[in-house]
Amino acid sequence: MVLYKHKLISSIGNGGVRPGRGSEQEETFSYQLKVNGLSGGCERQYRFHPSRKWSFDFAWPSVLVAVEVEGGVWIQGRHTRGAGFVKDCEKYGEAAILGWLILRIPAAWVDNGTGLGMLTRLMNNRLNKRQLNAKKRSGRGC
């Protein structure tokens, strides 16, 4: 597992977010996905809901898996304050109703590789279950 911390070239004063791009942690995670062979089928800023403008930081629509990189957890960022937290609960609840499995990764887990490791295990589990279900439907199996 490669955990190289991708560095943005310039420092950004708006919370580390470039217009049209993600935070430094999102860019690092994107790099980690690429070098570890997990970027196939992945879409950035994927709009998953039919009528709301919600999007996931990273999504694999074919297996309904999404990753949200959560920043600002220690500085009272949007995701940990009351109104932002409640809005996130609504978004994640609606996503679950639509069948999505969402892995929430704090920025520290991007830096230390925990997030990448969890995603790898989640994807292996999800793909193995799909293969088992396909065998059950085909009449083959245990």
C-alpha positions as a printed NumPy array, in Angstrom:
array([[  0.   ,   0.   ,   0.   ],
       [  1.493,   3.335,  -1.075],
       [  0.732,   6.245,   1.265],
       [  2.589,   9.072,  -0.456],
       [  1.179,  12.379,   0.699],
       [  0.383,  14.334,  -2.449],
       [  1.25 ,  17.993,  -1.999],
       [ -0.654,  20.791,  -3.668],
       [  1.656,  23.21 ,  -5.404],
       [  0.28 ,  26.381,  -3.856],
       [ -1.223,  27.126,  -0.499],
       [ -4.875,  28.051,  -0.61 ],
       [ -6.615,  30.342,   1.854],
       [-10.132,  28.941,   1.437],
       [ -9.788,  25.829,   3.597],
       [ -7.418,  24.126,   1.174],
       [-10.004,  23.834,  -1.601],
       [ -9.209,  24.82 ,  -5.165],
       [-12.07 ,  25.911,  -7.405],
       [-13.239,  22.803,  -9.245],
       [-11.028,  20.509,  -7.163],
       [-11.08 ,  18.963,  -3.75 ],
       [ -9.208,  19.65 ,  -0.559],
       [ -5.585,  18.659,  -0.07 ],
       [ -6.764,  15.479,   1.678],
       [ -9.059,  14.635,  -1.25 ],
       [ -6.205,  15.132,  -3.714],
       [ -3.955,  12.931,  -1.567],
       [ -6.642,  10.247,  -1.374],
       [ -7.161,  10.432,  -5.145],
       [ -3.43 ,   9.861,  -5.627],
       [ -3.486,   6.93 ,  -3.189],
       [ -6.362,   5.361,  -5.141],
       [ -4.441,   5.65 ,  -8.402],
       [ -1.154,   4.211,  -7.187],
       [ -2.905,   1.355,  -5.368],
       [ -5.092,   0.361,  -8.325],
       [ -8.428,   1.44 ,  -6.825],
       [ -9.298,   4.303,  -9.16 ],
       [-11.037,   2.128, -11.781],
       [-14.726,   2.957, -11.985],
       [-14.3  ,   5.826,  -9.52 ],
       [-15.957,   9.184, -10.138],
       [-15.102,  12.41 ,  -8.298],
       [-17.867,  14.67 ,  -7.014],
       [-20.507,  12.161,  -8.128],
       [-24.095,  13.459,  -7.924],
       [-26.054,  10.478,  -6.652],
       [-29.5  ,  11.861,  -5.919],
       [-32.146,  12.288,  -8.634],
       [-33.454,  15.651,  -7.396],
       [-30.977,  17.072,  -4.848],
       [-27.558,  18.535,  -5.683],
       [-25.747,  16.26 ,  -3.239],
       [-22.511,  14.651,  -4.342],
       [-19.932,  12.245,  -2.947],
       [-16.221,  13.073,  -2.891],
       [-15.504,   9.665,  -4.48 ],
       [-18.006,   7.124,  -5.802],
       [-18.033,   3.736,  -7.479],
       [-21.574,   3.746,  -8.923],
       [-21.385,   0.182, -10.252],
       [-21.137,  -1.178,  -6.689],
       [-22.877,   1.714,  -4.867],
       [-19.844,   2.534,  -2.719],
       [-18.926,   6.106,  -1.819],
       [-16.194,   7.836,   0.186],
       [-16.552,  11.158,   1.937],
       [-13.311,  12.742,   3.164],
       [-14.314,  14.663,   6.277],
       [-12.182,  17.688,   7.062],
       [-12.278,  20.144,   9.941],
       [-13.225,  17.625,  12.603],
       [-10.978,  19.218,  15.254],
       [-11.643,  22.847,  14.363],
       [-15.436,  22.845,  14.479],
       [-15.701,  22.564,  10.707],
       [-18.973,  22.284,   8.822],
       [-19.343,  18.54 ,   9.403],
       [-19.157,  18.796,  13.197],
       [-21.323,  21.837,  13.883],
       [-25.044,  21.399,  14.512],
       [-26.637,  22.498,  11.235],
       [-23.923,  20.951,   9.054],
       [-24.087,  17.676,  10.944],
       [-27.882,  17.491,  10.555],
       [-27.608,  18.234,   6.808],
       [-24.99 ,  15.483,   6.479],
       [-27.338,  13.067,   8.287],
       [-30.072,  13.877,   5.76 ],
       [-27.694,  13.359,   2.829],
       [-26.315,  10.063,   4.161],
       [-29.791,   8.822,   5.08 ],
       [-31.123,   9.493,   1.586],
       [-28.049,   7.821,   0.099],
       [-28.645,   4.721,   2.255],
       [-32.274,   4.585,   1.101],
       [-30.942,   4.514,  -2.469],
       [-28.658,   1.592,  -1.566],
       [-25.331,   3.403,  -1.158],
       [-22.688,   2.281,   1.319],
       [-20.725,   5.332,   2.473],
       [-17.291,   5.246,   4.072],
       [-16.57 ,   8.449,   5.995],
       [-12.832,   9.093,   6.26 ],
       [-11.365,  11.808,   8.502],
       [ -8.364,  13.63 ,   7.044],
       [ -6.006,  11.913,   9.522],
       [ -7.033,   8.536,   8.069],
       [ -5.982,   9.752,   4.624],
       [ -2.574,  10.708,   5.985],
       [ -1.946,   7.462,   7.895],
       [ -3.494,   5.055,   5.358],
       [ -6.375,   3.841,   7.522],
       [ -8.936,   5.16 ,   5.038],
       [ -7.297,   3.437,   2.076],
       [ -7.065,   0.187,   4.025],
       [-10.734,   0.352,   5.011],
       [-11.798,   1.106,   1.445],
       [ -9.75 ,  -1.83 ,   0.155],
       [-11.442,  -4.188,   2.629],
       [-14.879,  -2.729,   1.876],
       [-14.449,  -3.127,  -1.891],
       [-13.171,  -6.697,  -1.528],
       [-16.134,  -7.53 ,   0.682],
       [-18.64 ,  -5.856,  -1.649],
       [-17.235,  -7.564,  -4.755],
       [-17.088, -10.971,  -3.047],
       [-20.746, -10.664,  -1.983],
       [-21.746,  -9.747,  -5.548],
       [-19.918, -12.81 ,  -6.878],
       [-21.596, -15.066,  -4.292],
       [-25.025, -13.627,  -5.116],
       [-24.396, -14.165,  -8.84 ],
       [-23.543, -17.819,  -8.157],
       [-26.71 , -18.244,  -6.066],
       [-28.836, -16.811,  -8.857],
       [-27.215, -19.093, -11.409],
       [-28.063, -22.169,  -9.355],
       [-24.443, -22.941,  -8.61 ],
       [-22.994, -22.641,  -5.17 ],
       [-22.477, -24.511,  -1.933]])
